[in-house]
Amino acid sequence: MSARRGALAGILTVAAGAASIVGCFHSGVPNGSVVDAGGSPVSSCQVAVLQLRDADGDPPAKPTLGFTSTDWGGGFELPMLVAGTHLLVAVQPLPGHELPADAVGMVTDIAAGAMPEGFLVGRALLSSDGSSSQSGLTIRLPNPPGKGRHLTGKLTGCFDPARFVYSIKVSGQGSGPDTVEFLAVPEPDGRFDLGWVPELRGPSLFVEAGPEHEERLFYAMDAPPPFRERFQIEALDLATWSDREIRLPFHARVPIRIVGAPSFSFPDFPWVNCRGPAGDRGYVIVNPRGEMAVLREGEYVFDAAAKNFGLNSPSTTVRIEEGNVPSEIVLDLGKRAAAPGG
C-alpha cells in the first residue's frame, strides 16, 4: 500500500463489482461532461466518484466509491449520492498506457493528491444534501506532459487535511472565449500537482478549504496593481511559477445557526449575509440545527434574513483567530434589526 493510499486506509468501502457504480447511493443525481484542455469532449473516459465527507463534514465511516464512463459526447451521469462532499475523478490513459486492474487503488491514490504517470487526470468537487446535488459539471483534463506549464506547489502554514477538504484551482481564458479551470487536491504533506496547464490569459489561482461552506484562503491573479490592492489579491505570474509554497492562514469550522425563522423548507430557507476578510458572501441555511462554515482569521459581520417573511436579524460581529473561535454563531430573526439611522 502506498503512503498516499495509506492516508485513506480505513475509510474506504467498495462494493463488490466496482467496475460499475455501487448501489449504496441514496439520492441526488449529478451529471456533467469531461473535456480535454482545449474544450473538446472526451469519450470513453473513466469517471469515478468518491465520498470524502459525510453530511456533518466528517470523514465517513463507510464512504461510497463508484465508476462510470463518458458517452460519445463526453457526457456522464452518476446515480444518486449520499449527503456529503464528493470528489469526481476523470482518468484518461495516454498512448501506450492502460487503466490498471486495480482501478480502485488508482482512484484512492488520486484522491490523496497523486498524479499517476501515463494518465491525464481531471478532478471536481461536488456536494449533495441527499436529495439534490450539482449538475452540469465540467471536468477538464490537463495537457499531455511537456505541453504548457507544469504547475506544482505545496500548502504549508495552517494546513490540516484531517479536518478540512482543500482544493487548488487555476483558471483563466484559454484559446476560446470561455473561462477554463483546473483543480487539484493536495497530498497529506501539502504537495499538489495541477498537471500541464495550457497558456491562459488573465490567470488566477486560489486555494479553498471545505467542506461546505468553503472559505478562500489564498487568491492570486494576473491583474493590474490597483485592482489587486483593492481586493487584496496577490500577484500571479505563471511564467515564473516554480513549485511555489503557499502558506495558509489560520482557519476554523464554526456552526452558523438561525433562530426565530418561520420556515426551513423550500423556498423559504433563511439567508445569512457575511462580510469578512475574503469578501462578501452569503449562506443558505437549510437546517434549523445550523450548518458548518469554514472561516479564516479575521473579523466578520453577520446578519440573517427571511426574505419571504420580511424578517432581518441585527448584525453580529465575530472575530476569528487562533485561540479565539466561537462555539457557534447565532442569528436571531425574532429580534428586528434597527432601522437605518436608528
N, C-alpha and C positions, 0 to 999 in steps of 0.2 A: 504494500500500500504506500502511495506517495505521501510526502509531507502535506501537500495540498489536500489530497483526498482524506488524509487523517484528520484534517481540521473539521471535516464534516462527518467523521465517523460517529456512529451512534445516533444520528438524527435523520438518517435516510431509510425509507422503507419503499421497496419497489415490488409491485405485484408481479406474479409470475406471468411470463409472456410480455416482457417490456417492449417488444417490437411494435406494440400498438398502445394507444392511450389506456392508462389504467382506469378501472371502473369505479374508483372511490371518490370521484369529484361529486359535489352536490349541485351547485347551480351557478349561473353566471357564464355566459358563452362569449369568450373573446375571439376575435379574428383579426387577420391582418395580411401582410404580404412581406416577402423577402426580395430585396433588390440588391444589385451589385453597387459598387462605389459610384458608378455613373448613373444609377437610377433605373437600369433595365431589370425586368423581373427575372428571378432565378427559379427555374422549375426543378422538381425532384430534389429539393433541398431538405435535409433533415432538420426538423424543429422539435426542440424539447422544452418542457415547462417543468420547473422545479419550485416547490414551495419553500420560501426562505423564512417566513414569519407567519404566525397564526393571527387570529383576529385581534388578539391583545398585543401584538407586536413582539411576541416572544418566539424563540426557536420552537417549532412544532415537535411534539413527541413522536409523531409518525407522519413526516412530510410526504406529500404526493409527488410523484415523478411520472411523466408520460411523454410519448413521442407521436409525432405525425410527420407528414412531408408536404411540401408545396405542390400545387397542381401546375398545369401547363402555363398558367398566367402568373405564377409566383404566389398565389394566394393560399392561405391555410385557415382552418377553423379548428378550435380546440373545444373539448367538451366542457361541461360545467365545472367551475373551480370552487374549492372551499374558500371560505373567507380568509383573507390574509394577503401577504405580499409574495409575489411570484417572479421568478426570473425566466424569461424566454431566451433560448439559445438556438441560433441557426448555425449549422455546420455544413460547409461545402468543401469536399476534398479537392486539392489541386491536382493537376495531371500527374499520373504515376502513383497516386495515393488512394486508399480506400478506407471507408469507415471501419474501425476495429470491431471485432466481435463483441468486445466489452464496451458498448456504447454508453452504458450506464456509468462506467468508470470515467470515460472521457468527459461526459457532461458534468459529473461531480467535480472533476478537476477544473473545468472551465468555470463552474460556479464559485470555485475558490480562487479565481483570478488567473488561471493558467491560459496561455495562448499556445496550443499544440502546434508543432511544426508540421507542415504539409497540408494545413487546413486553413480556410478562411472562416472566421468566427464573428458573428454579429450577436448583439445582446439587446434586450429591452426589459425594463421593469414594469410590472403592472400590479394593480391592487384589485381585489374583489371583496365585496361585502357579503358574499354568499348567495346573493340574488341577482347581482349585476356586476359587470366589470368593464374595463375599457375595451373598445373595439376599434377597428381601422388602424391598428398599429403597423408601423413600418420598421422592419429590421433591416439595417443596411450593412452589407458586408464590406470590409476594407479592401484595398487593392492587394494584388499579389506582392510578395516580398520584392523590394527593390524599386517599386513604382510609387512615387510620392514621398511622404515623410513618415519615418517610423517614430511614433510618439510614445515614449515611456516615461515613467516617473515614479515617485514614492511619496506616500502620505505619511507625515510624521506629526509630532505635537500631540494633541489630544485625539489620538486615533484608537478607537475601542471597538473592533469588529464583533466582539461578543455581545455588545449591547445595541449596535447600530448597523444599518444596511447602508453602505457607502456606494456612490456611483460617481464616475468621472465622465464628463461629456465634452466633446469638442464639436462645434457647429460652425457653419458659415455657408456662403453661397458657392456652389460648385460651378461646373461648366454651363449649367442651365439656370433658369430663373428661380428655382426652388431652393430653400434652405435645406441643407443636409446635416445629419447629426450621427455621430458615432459614440457608442457608450462602452465603458469598461467597468469592471468591478475589481477591487484590489485583492491581492493575496493577503494571507494572515500577517505578513510582515509589512504591509502597506504598499508594496510594489504593484504597479499597474502597467498594462500594455494595451494601447488603443489600436495597435496594428499599424499598417502602412496607409496613411490617410492622404487622399488627393489634395492638390493645391486648392486652398479655399480663399475666397475674398471676404474680408471683414470677419475673420475667425474670432470665436470666443471659446473659452474653456472654463468650466466651473465644476465644483465638487459639491454634492449634496449628501446629507445624512438623513436617513429614514429609520424605521418605516413611517408610513403616512401618519401624520402630516410631516413632510420633509422640510429641511432647512438648508439654505445655501450657505456653505461655509467658506467658499473661495470663488472668486469671479475675476477673470482676466479677459481683456478684449483688445483687439487691434483697432483702436479708436483715437481720435484727437485728444490731447491732454485736458482741454476744458470739459469735454464730455465725461472722461474718466473721473476727474476730480469732483464733478457734480454728483455722480452716482457712486463714488468711492469704489472704482473699479481699477484693478491693477493693469499694467501694460502687458500686452502679449505679442511676442514675435516668434512665430513658429520656425522661422529660418534659423534662429539661434537656440531653439529649444533642444536641450540635451539632457535627458534623464533627470529632469528637474525635481527637486524636493519641494513639496507643498506642505507647509506647516499649518495644521488645523487649529483653530481657536477652541476654547472650552465650549462644550455644548451639553445639553441635558434633555431628557424626555420629561415633560411636565403635562399632567392631565388638565384639560380645559373643560369646565362644567358650567352649564347654564341652568339656573333655577328660575321658576316663575314663567316658563314657556307654556303657552296653551296647548301646543302640539309638537310632537317629534315625528310626524308622519308626512309623507309626500302629499302635496307640495309645500307644506308648512314647516319645513325644517328651519330652526333658528340659525342665525348667521353671526359669526364673530369677525369684527374688523380688528386688524392688528397693524400697528405702526411700530417698526423696530429697526435695528441696525442693518438688516438685509433688505429694507424697503417695505412698502405696504403690501399686505396680502390679506386674504380672507379665508375663513374656515367654515364649512357647513357642518354643523353638529347634528348628527342623526341619532345619537344615543343619549338618553337622559342621564345616564351614569357618567357621561363625559367621555372625551376622546383624548388620546395622547398626541402631543405635538413636540417636535424637536425644536429647541430654541438655542441659539448661540449666545455667547456672552454679550451683555449689553442691556439697555433699557428699552422697555416695551410699554405701549399704551394699548389697552384692550377695551372694546365695548361690544355689546351684543345687540342684535335687532331681530324682531319677529315681524317682518315687513307686512305680511298679510293681516296682522293684528294691530299694526301701528304702534308697536312697543319698541322702546330703546332703553338700554341699561345705562347707568352712569359709567364714566370712564374709570378704568383701574390701571394704575402704573405699577409695573413689576420690574425689578432689577434681577437679572440672571448673572451669576458669577460663581466661580468655584468656591464652595463652602457656603453658598447662599442661594439655594434652589428651593422655591416654594413647593410644598407638598401638593398643592393644586391651585388653579386659578378659577375662582368662582365669579360668575357674572349674573346679576340678579335682574331679570326683566320685570320683576314685581316692583322695583324701585325706578321711578321715572327719571330719565336724565334731565338735568337742569336746562331750561330754555336758554338759547344763545343770549349772552349778556346778562343772564340772571344770576 
